[in-house]
Amino acid sequence: MSKNSDINNIATQLLNAQNNIENVAQKYNRSASAVTLMAVSKTKPVEDVVAAYNAGQRIFGENYAQELFDKHQKLSHLADIQWHYIGPIQSNKTKIICQSASWIDSVDRLKVANRIDTHAKELNKNINLLLQVNISNSPHKSGISLEQVNELAESINLLEHVTLRGLMAIPDNYDADEMGNRPKLNQEFNQMLACYSDLQQQYPSVDTLSLGMSGDLDIAIECGSTMVRLGTAIFGKRN
Ligand SMILES: *Cc1c(COP(=O)(O)O)cnc(C)c1O
């Protein structure tokens, strides 16, 4: 359960996040409307999601299939809420993910994309997909390499009940140098931007580059992110 003070906080923090996005976009000569804010509500109660919704937020991200499913069910009366699944995908969970989400942002193999396509057909819906790139080559993160993007995109583009919308990445946590810079992070985000621009040339449906979380929002917007995913900055620390 959430206290009233938490709910007021969420509205304030959401507003702060929107202002922050606006300021950073302006700093890098980008339009703030080109950067969409996703509120990542994983581990937080539905009351917190409702608080953000009532403050105007519509796009939410969840990492755990069952948690997404439960929240989607409880909030099914909020017709214009948009759920993104952003967590690792187990094949046996694809069905409940497809029942709950209109976007799946963490696709990393064709087998999973095929299952999503089959479920989407059964559910008579179209599901938007992002390919997750393991941009830091981290052994602990899922995602394909940049070199694998074209092949997976080509196969997914042939599927009928999904739409390829772009790319997503979760980089490693890099410490800042003495100057406060994180050159490795800049480099990796720029690699993502180049790959995304290339994909856009090939597929007109591609319009989303999901980069940036609470700790690296600035660099992500500088490097062309069109969707930032904020959890902590909106809902506070997770337990
Ligand atoms: C948890 C999570 C976020 C939000 O992270 P914060 O640092 O809390 O903003 C964003 N993207 C993904 C994929 C996540 O799992």
Ligand as a Chemical Component Dictionary entry (heavy atoms), coordinates in Angstrom:
data_LIG
# 
_chem_comp.id                   LIG 
_chem_comp.type                 NON-POLYMER 
_chem_comp.pdbx_formal_charge   0 
_chem_comp.three_letter_code    LIG 
# 
loop_
_chem_comp_atom.comp_id 
_chem_comp_atom.atom_id 
_chem_comp_atom.alt_atom_id 
_chem_comp_atom.type_symbol 
_chem_comp_atom.charge 
_chem_comp_atom.model_Cartn_x 
_chem_comp_atom.model_Cartn_y 
_chem_comp_atom.model_Cartn_z 
_chem_comp_atom.pdbx_ordinal 
LIG C1 C1 C 0 14.585 -1.101 -13.911 1  
LIG C2 C2 C 0 14.786 -0.705 -15.308 2  
LIG C3 C3 C 0 14.744 0.647  -15.682 3  
LIG C4 C4 C 0 14.597 1.774  -14.684 4  
LIG O1 O1 O 0 15.790 1.945  -14.014 5  
LIG P1 P1 P 0 16.004 3.191  -13.007 6  
LIG O2 O2 O 0 17.466 3.231  -12.832 7  
LIG O3 O3 O 0 15.262 2.848  -11.768 8  
LIG O4 O4 O 0 15.471 4.406  -13.689 9  
LIG C5 C5 C 0 14.877 0.948  -17.030 10 
LIG N1 N1 N 0 15.029 -0.003 -17.964 11 
LIG C6 C6 C 0 15.063 -1.308 -17.643 12 
LIG C7 C7 C 0 15.209 -2.320 -18.719 13 
LIG C8 C8 C 0 14.954 -1.698 -16.313 14 
LIG O5 O5 O 0 15.002 -2.986 -16.010 15 
# 
loop_
_chem_comp_bond.comp_id 
_chem_comp_bond.atom_id_1 
_chem_comp_bond.atom_id_2 
_chem_comp_bond.value_order 
_chem_comp_bond.pdbx_ordinal 
LIG C1 C2 SING 1  
LIG C2 C3 SING 2  
LIG C2 C8 DOUB 3  
LIG C3 C4 SING 4  
LIG C3 C5 DOUB 5  
LIG C4 O1 SING 6  
LIG O1 P1 SING 7  
LIG P1 O2 DOUB 8  
LIG P1 O3 SING 9  
LIG P1 O4 SING 10 
LIG C5 N1 SING 11 
LIG N1 C6 DOUB 12 
LIG C6 C7 SING 13 
LIG C6 C8 SING 14 
LIG C8 O5 SING 15 
# 
